[in-house]
Amino acid sequence: MRIAKLTGFLLYVVVLIVILDASAAYFFFPRNPGVLSDDYHHDLRKNYNGYRVWGSLRYPIHTDSLGFCDSRVREVTSVSDKYRILFMGDSFTEGVGCPYEDTFVGIISKRLDPDRYEVLNAAVLSYSPHLYFLKTKYLLETKKLRINELVVFIDISDMSDEIVYSTYAPHPWSFAVRAQTFLKNHSLLYRFISELRFFFRHHLYFFRGSAGVDFCLPSKKEWPYGEYCSPERANWPVDDEVWKKWGAAGARSAVHYMDELYKLCGRYGIKMSIAIYPWREQVGLRECRQTQIWHRFADERNMPILDLFPSFLVLDPQVYLRDFFITGDTHWNAKGHALVADSFMRFRFPQSP
């Protein structure tokens, strides 16, 4: 009898803890927009209307029927009579930390004639050329999305992320990974433990924030070359040792998948261009391995390239770091996005007012 009562009491306590934990997660965490994808690793929820948390920032985010960042929830048809420009990239192009209207894609969309152009943003944080290719291929071949132009913003982190995704192939995610993801989004206790583990594991170099990454991955796939968020992620363009260690391998993979993407666009008659830009660590540079690799890539294919490195040379570097980036972060704030939007419009639509 005592054992039965003790068992019942313990069961009651466990259920109470679970209810309190889930309730606390519901009230303290915004619903995360990030989801796993069986076709191209990860994505944003479709028709999402809510908020995203990035570090200390909380900002509104809306996605359309394809899971693209947009000004509102809306239906995107597979075919349109407008000229469609699809932007692809990672967190910079998604515009983490800023509402869509303040991102460079949102600004460009507002500047173009809505009766003639439709701007789509397929970028998601932590993408790289491997996923640029897989997602674009999925959109064109499975979703039958028809676009006229693809603009790929290639990030400094793409080389290291290519190492992360080197063994990835489209497949259904395991129950264990999906369970971790569910707990991360619905359990305050699990989220606290995982964030604490991440915080100390990466030596306080980069604070991810409560929803910087909205999905869980097998730890062995995270980063086989040391601490994933170490300064090496930013230094490969100028550091010879980091380049030898993993930068060259990441570059080979990045160039390979960008070439596959270029060929895919060719088969569908899509105009393709690329854009490159500095992180905080490269502000003030005109040339580095990032610029050399992608200028050579574009020149060999007679492809337009928007080089934003010179755009961050007009003012004193300290002015850019103070006024154009999110405080304590390498991503652009609204002013930084406006600079990028202005540069793109001059590059792609020089006759526009």
N, C-alpha and C positions, 0 to 999 in steps of 0.2 A: 504493500500500500504506500509506504513511504517513497519507494522507488518510482511508483507511478505518479505520485504527487510532485516529486522532484523533476521527473521528466516533463510533466505538464507545465510546471513553472518555468523550466529552462526553455521549452518550446514557446511559451508566452513571451519570455524576454527576447528571444531571437526574433519572433514576429514583430514585436514592438520596435526593436532596433532597426529592422528592415524598413518598417513603415516610416519611422522618424528619419532614417537615412535618405530614403527616396523622397520624402516630403521636403527635406532640407535641400536636396539637390534640385528639386523642381523650383523652389523659391529663390535659391541663391545662384543657380546657373541658368543663363539663357539657353534656349534650345539650340544646339549646335547645328550649323548648316552643313558641316562636312560629313560625307558618307564614303564608304568603301565602294569600289567599282570592280566588278568581275572582268571588265573589258579593258580598262586602262588605269587600274590601281586605286584611284580615289577621285572624288568629284564633290560637287555641291548638290544639296537637295533640290529637286525640281519644285517650282512654284513655292519657294520659301519666302516668308514675309516675317522678318524678325530682326534680331541683332547678332552681331559678332563681337567677341571680346578679343582684343589684341593688346597684351600687356595691361596697362592701366586704362586703355581706351575701350569704350563701348559705343558702337556706331550702328546705324541701321543698315541692313543688307536685304536686297530683294533678288530673287532669281526667277527666270522665266520657265517655260515648259520644257526646256532643254537643260536646265540647271545652270544657265549662264547668268552672271551678274548683270543686273538691269536696273532701270529706273523704277520699275514696278513689276508685279507679277502679271505676266501676259502670255498668250499663246504665240509660239513662233512656228509658222508653217514651213514645210520642207522646201517649198518653192515660192519665190516672190518675184514680182515684176520690177522691184527696186534693185539698184546696184548694191550688192551685199559685200561688206568688208568684215571679215572675221579676224579678231585679234586673239593671239595665242601667246601664253607666257606663264610666269609663275606668280608669286605673291605681289611683285611690283605691278604687274599688269592687272591682276585681280583688284589691286588697290587696297590692300589691308590697312586698316587704321582710318580710312576715309569713306564717307558716304559716296555712292556711285556718282552723284552729280559733281563731286569734287575730284574724281579720278580723271586721268588724262583720257581714258576711253569715253567716259561720260561727257567730258568737255568737248571732245571731237564730235561725238554724236549730236550734241546741241548745236555745234557750229555748221554741220552739214545740212543741206536741204532735206527735210524729212520726207518730202514727196519724191525725192530721187534716190536717196541713200538709206540703207538700214545698216546700223553698226551693231555687231554681236561680239560679246566678250566671253570666250571659252576658257580663259586663264583661271588657274587655281593654284593656291600656294603649294610649294614644293614640287611643282612640275619641272621637267627637264626635257631635252630633245627626244629621249626614248618615249616619254608619255605624250609629248606634242604630236609625234607621229602616230602613236596608237589611238589617241583620241580623235585626231583629224580623220584617220582612216575609218574609225567607227562611225563618225558623223556622216561621212560621205557615202560609205558602202552599206551601213546598216540602217541609219536613220534617213538616208537619201536626202540629206541636207544639201541644197545647192547654193554655192557662194561664188562670187566673182573674184574675190581677192583675199589673200591670207597675209597677215602681217605678224611675224614672230619676233617677240622681244626676248632676246637671249640674255640670261642672267649670269653674273659671276659665279653663283652657286651651282650652275648647271653642270660644271665639270665634276664636282664632288657628288652631286645627286645622281649623275650617270653611274658612278661607282655603286651607289646604294641600289639602283634599279638594274644593275648589270645582269642579274639572274632572273629578273621578273619577266613573266609571260602571262598573258590573260588566262585566268582560271578562277573558279569559284573559291572564295575565301573560306578557310577552315572554320569549324564551329568555335575553336578556341579563340581565334582572332576576333570573330564576330561577338563572342561573349565578352572579351576584354573591352571592345568598343562600346557595347551596351552598358557595361558597368561604368566605364569612364563618363558616359553621358547621363547616367541615372543614379549614381551612388556618390554621395559626398565623401564617404570614408575612402572608397577606392580612388577617387580623384585626388584626394589629399595625399594619400600614400604614393601614388604615381607621380604627382607633381613634386613631392618632397624628394623622391628617388631621383628624378630628373635633375632637380635643382642642385643636389650635392654631387651627382655623378658627373655633371658637366662643369664643375668648379666655378659656379656662379657667373660664368662668362656671358651667358645669354639667358635672360628670363623669358620663357616662352609665353607666360600668361595662361589664364585658365582655359582658353580655347584656341591657343595658337595652332594646335594640331588636333583635329577632331576625330582621329581614328588611331587605332593601336596596330603596331606592326611587330612581327617576331623580332626580338632583340638582336639576334645574330645577323639580321639583314640591315641593321641601322647604319653602321659605319665601321668597316673592318680595318680602317687605317688610323685608329686613334679616336680621340674625342670628336664626335660629330659636329659640335658647335664651337670647335676651337678656332683661333684666328687663322689657321691654315686655310679655311674655307675662303677667306678673302685675299690671301697672300700669294696664291699660286701664279697670278699674272706677272709678278715681279720677283718672286723668290725661287731661285734655281733648285734648291734642295726640295722644296715642296713640289715643284714641277716634276722632278725626277721620281719623287716618292709616289705620287698618284696623279698629278696634274696631266701628264702626257697621256696616261691611260684614259682618264676621263675625257680629254680632248678628242682622242680617236673615236670613242663611242659617240660623243656629241656630234662630231662631224659626220659620222656614219649615218646616224638617224636623221640629221638635218638633210643629208643627201637623199635618203629614202623619202622624206617629206617633200623635197623638191621634185622628185620623180613622180610621186603621187599627184601633186598639183599639176604637173605636166600632162598626166593622163586625163585629168578632168578639165583641162583648159583653164586653170586657175592662175591668176597672176600672183606671184609670191615675192615678198620683200622681207628683209630682216632689220632689226634695230639692236644696237648695243649701247650700254650706258654704264657709268661707274657706280660702285658702292661708295660709301663714305671714305673708305680707305684709299680709293683711287681718284678722288676729287683733286683736281689740279694736274693730273696726268693727261697728256695728249695721246700717248701711245704706250701700249704694253702688250703682253701676249694675247689678251682678249681682243684687242683691236686688230692685231696682226693676223690671228687665226681667221676671224670672220671677214675681214676685208679680202683676204686671199680666197676664202670660200665664195664670196659674192663675185669677185672678179672672174674666177674660173667659170662661173655660170652666167655671167652677164646679168647679175641680179641686183636690183637697187638695194642699197644699204643706208640706213639712217644711223650715223655715228653721233651719239649724244655726248661723247667725251668733250668735244670742243664747247658744247653748250654750257658745261660746268667750268669753263675757263674765263668767262667774261668778267666775273667778280672775284674778289679775294676768296680763296678756299674757305676761310673761316666764316665768311658771310653765308656761303652755301650750307656749311655744317650747322650753323646757328639757325638759319631762317628757312631752309628748304627741306629739312629732314625732320621726321618725328623725333622728339627729344629722347635721346638714349637708344635710338633705333637706326637701322640702316635704310629704312623705307622712307619714301617721300611723304611729306605732308601736302596740304592742298596747294601751297605755293610751288612746291616741287613738281607736282602733277601739272600745274598750269604751264610751267616752263617746258615740260616734255610735250604737252599738247601743242604749244606754240611752235616748237621745233618740228613736230610731225606735220602740222598744217603747212609750214613753209616747204617742207620736203615733198609732200604728196600733193598739195593743192596750192602751188605758189601764186596762182591768180586770184585766190580767195581774198576778200577784204580782211 
